[in-house]
């Protein structure tokens, strides 16, 4: 039987986790581009280690909202949001190239991630600001549908450390049980998601800002490999 491959990603460069330890486990790194977290120096450190380890680099673009870690929806115009995404992708791309790698995909962060599932104007702005990069996001949302419609590569993402609502979206963080914290539970959930056929997922995300993130990522990787999955970056 042919080995099925899957990516394991985490949010890095956010100044709240052990980037070096996570980079030793994941196959793709969603790097904060300075708008919700991160600095050029941190981006450089993450990109250098990612390049050394062969971990793929993605631009984790966000609203300009460091105070709220990018987790509050902002009503910015499409023009402004497009410019902000362009700036974030451009900044990280320059740093990545200087470190011997490239930005391989774009992924919205936090409130923007959820907003572009249903807000066409902001989804279009994110796409316009990110050039022709492949787009990583939640299956079934407008962002990926619009990306696919324009010929962009789309990458379906699942979250073993988050609870899902019946409509396929993530349960809001403020609700009980929205964030899973038991490593064994997260590992079991990861295999369940990896095995689902509709839609088939390209990548699983372990949130880097969750306490125990490194242990969670290690448990997920072990469980996926034990289930016969090969892991490789986007």
C-alpha positions as CSV (number, residue, x, y, z in Angstrom):
1,X,0.0,0.0,0.0
2,X,1.3,3.4,-0.9
3,X,2.2,5.6,2.0
4,X,-0.2,8.6,2.5
5,X,1.6,11.8,3.3
6,X,0.4,14.6,5.6
7,X,1.8,17.8,6.9
8,X,2.0,18.8,10.5
9,X,2.1,22.6,11.1
10,X,2.3,24.9,14.1
11,X,2.2,28.7,14.6
12,X,5.7,29.9,15.4
13,X,7.5,33.2,16.0
14,X,4.7,34.4,18.3
15,X,7.0,34.9,21.3
16,X,4.9,32.5,23.5
17,X,6.3,29.0,22.8
18,X,9.5,27.0,22.3
19,X,10.1,27.6,18.6
20,X,13.2,25.5,18.4
21,X,11.6,22.5,20.1
22,X,8.5,22.7,17.8
23,X,10.6,23.0,14.7
24,X,12.2,19.7,15.6
25,X,8.7,18.1,15.4
26,X,6.6,19.8,12.7
27,X,7.1,19.8,9.0
28,X,5.7,23.3,8.3
29,X,5.9,26.5,10.3
30,X,3.3,29.3,10.1
31,X,5.5,32.3,10.9
32,X,4.0,35.3,12.6
33,X,4.7,38.3,10.4
34,X,4.8,41.1,13.0
35,X,1.2,42.2,12.9
36,X,-0.2,40.1,15.8
37,X,3.2,38.9,17.1
38,X,6.8,38.5,16.1
39,X,9.7,40.8,15.1
40,X,12.1,40.7,12.2
41,X,14.7,39.1,14.5
42,X,12.3,36.4,15.6
43,X,11.3,35.7,12.0
44,X,14.9,35.4,11.0
45,X,15.6,32.9,13.8
46,X,12.7,30.8,12.9
47,X,13.5,30.8,9.2
48,X,17.1,30.0,9.8
49,X,16.2,26.9,11.9
50,X,13.5,25.9,9.5
51,X,15.9,26.1,6.6
52,X,18.4,24.0,8.5
53,X,15.9,21.3,9.3
54,X,14.0,21.3,6.0
55,X,10.8,22.7,7.5
56,X,8.5,24.6,5.1
57,X,7.8,28.2,5.9
58,X,4.4,29.8,5.6
59,X,3.3,33.4,6.1
60,X,0.8,33.7,9.0
61,X,-0.9,36.9,8.2
62,X,-3.1,38.8,10.6
63,X,-5.0,41.9,11.4
64,X,-2.7,44.7,12.7
65,X,-3.6,44.0,16.4
66,X,-0.7,43.0,18.7
67,X,-2.7,44.1,21.7
68,X,-5.3,41.3,21.2
69,X,-2.9,38.8,19.5
70,X,-5.0,39.1,16.3
71,X,-8.0,37.4,17.9
72,X,-10.5,40.3,17.6
73,X,-12.3,41.0,14.3
74,X,-11.5,44.4,12.8
75,X,-13.5,46.1,10.1
76,X,-10.7,47.3,7.9
77,X,-11.3,48.2,4.3
78,X,-10.4,45.6,1.6
79,X,-7.8,48.0,0.3
80,X,-6.1,48.4,3.6
81,X,-6.2,44.7,4.4
82,X,-4.7,43.9,1.0
83,X,-1.8,46.3,1.7
84,X,-1.3,44.8,5.1
85,X,-1.2,41.2,3.8
86,X,1.2,42.3,1.0
87,X,3.5,43.9,3.6
88,X,3.5,40.8,5.9
89,X,4.1,38.4,3.1
90,X,6.8,40.7,1.6
91,X,8.6,41.1,4.9
92,X,8.7,37.4,5.7
93,X,9.7,36.5,2.1
94,X,12.7,38.8,2.2
95,X,13.8,37.3,5.5
96,X,13.2,33.7,4.3
97,X,15.2,34.2,1.1
98,X,18.1,35.7,3.1
99,X,18.0,32.6,5.4
100,X,18.1,30.1,2.4
101,X,14.4,29.2,2.1
102,X,11.2,30.7,0.7
103,X,7.6,31.3,1.8
104,X,5.6,28.4,0.4
105,X,2.1,29.2,1.5
106,X,-0.1,31.8,3.2
107,X,-2.4,31.2,6.2
108,X,-4.5,33.8,8.0
109,X,-4.3,33.9,11.8
110,X,-6.9,34.2,14.5
111,X,-9.9,36.4,13.9
112,X,-8.9,36.8,10.2
113,X,-8.7,33.1,9.7
114,X,-12.4,32.8,10.8
115,X,-13.6,36.0,9.1
116,X,-12.5,34.9,5.6
117,X,-14.5,31.7,5.9
118,X,-17.6,33.8,5.4
119,X,-16.6,37.4,4.4
120,X,-16.0,37.6,0.7
121,X,-14.6,41.1,0.7
122,X,-11.9,40.2,3.3
123,X,-11.2,36.9,1.7
124,X,-10.6,38.6,-1.7
125,X,-8.3,41.1,0.0
126,X,-6.2,38.3,1.6
127,X,-5.9,36.5,-1.8
128,X,-5.0,39.8,-3.6
129,X,-2.3,40.6,-1.0
130,X,-0.7,37.2,-1.1
131,X,0.1,36.9,-4.8
132,X,0.0,33.4,-6.1
133,X,0.9,31.5,-2.9
134,X,-0.9,28.3,-2.1
135,X,-3.6,29.0,0.6
136,X,-3.9,27.0,3.8
137,X,-7.3,27.2,5.6
138,X,-10.5,25.7,6.8
139,X,-12.3,23.4,4.3
140,X,-15.7,24.7,3.1
141,X,-15.0,28.4,3.6
142,X,-15.0,31.2,1.1
143,X,-11.3,31.8,1.2
144,X,-10.4,28.4,-0.2
145,X,-13.4,28.4,-2.6
146,X,-12.3,31.7,-4.1
147,X,-8.7,30.6,-4.2
148,X,-9.6,27.4,-6.1
149,X,-11.8,29.4,-8.4
150,X,-8.9,31.6,-9.4
151,X,-6.6,28.7,-10.0
152,X,-4.7,28.9,-6.7
153,X,-3.6,25.7,-4.9
154,X,-5.7,25.2,-1.8
155,X,-4.6,23.2,1.3
156,X,-7.2,21.8,3.7
157,X,-6.3,22.1,7.4
158,X,-7.6,20.3,10.4
159,X,-7.1,21.0,14.2
160,X,-6.7,18.0,16.5
161,X,-6.4,20.3,19.5
162,X,-9.7,22.2,18.9
163,X,-13.4,21.2,19.1
164,X,-15.6,21.5,16.0
165,X,-19.1,22.7,15.7
166,X,-21.7,20.9,13.7
167,X,-21.2,23.2,10.7
168,X,-17.5,22.2,10.4
169,X,-16.2,25.5,11.9
170,X,-14.2,25.6,15.1
171,X,-15.9,26.2,18.5
172,X,-15.1,29.7,19.6
173,X,-12.2,29.8,22.1
174,X,-14.3,31.3,24.8
175,X,-16.7,28.3,25.0
176,X,-16.1,25.4,27.4
177,X,-14.1,22.5,25.8
178,X,-13.1,24.6,22.7
179,X,-9.4,23.9,23.3
180,X,-8.2,20.4,24.0
181,X,-5.3,20.0,26.3
182,X,-4.8,16.3,26.9
183,X,-2.0,15.0,24.7
184,X,-3.4,11.5,24.3
185,X,-6.8,12.9,23.3
186,X,-5.2,15.2,20.8
187,X,-3.1,12.4,19.3
188,X,-6.2,10.2,18.8
189,X,-8.1,13.0,17.2
190,X,-5.2,13.7,14.9
191,X,-5.4,10.2,13.4
192,X,-9.2,10.5,13.1
193,X,-8.8,13.7,11.1
194,X,-6.0,12.3,9.0
195,X,-8.2,9.4,8.0
196,X,-11.2,11.4,7.0
197,X,-12.0,11.3,3.3
198,X,-14.3,14.2,2.7
199,X,-12.6,16.5,2.6
200,X,-9.2,14.9,2.7
201,X,-6.8,17.1,4.7
202,X,-3.4,18.2,3.6
203,X,-2.2,19.4,7.0
204,X,-2.9,19.2,10.7
205,X,-2.2,22.2,13.0
206,X,-1.1,22.1,16.6
207,X,-1.4,25.5,18.2
208,X,2.0,26.8,19.3
209,X,0.5,29.2,21.9
210,X,-1.2,26.4,23.8
211,X,0.5,25.3,27.1
212,X,2.0,21.9,26.4
213,X,2.3,22.6,22.6
214,X,5.6,20.7,22.2
215,X,4.3,17.6,24.0
216,X,1.1,17.8,21.9
217,X,3.0,18.0,18.6
218,X,5.3,15.1,19.6
219,X,2.2,13.0,20.5
220,X,0.5,13.8,17.3
221,X,3.6,13.0,15.2
222,X,4.0,9.7,17.0
223,X,0.4,8.7,16.5
224,X,0.4,9.7,12.8
225,X,3.6,7.7,12.1
226,X,2.3,4.7,14.0
227,X,-0.9,4.9,11.8
228,X,1.3,4.6,8.7
229,X,1.4,8.3,7.6
230,X,4.5,9.8,6.2
231,X,5.1,13.5,7.3
232,X,6.4,16.1,4.9
233,X,6.1,19.9,4.6
234,X,3.7,21.9,2.4
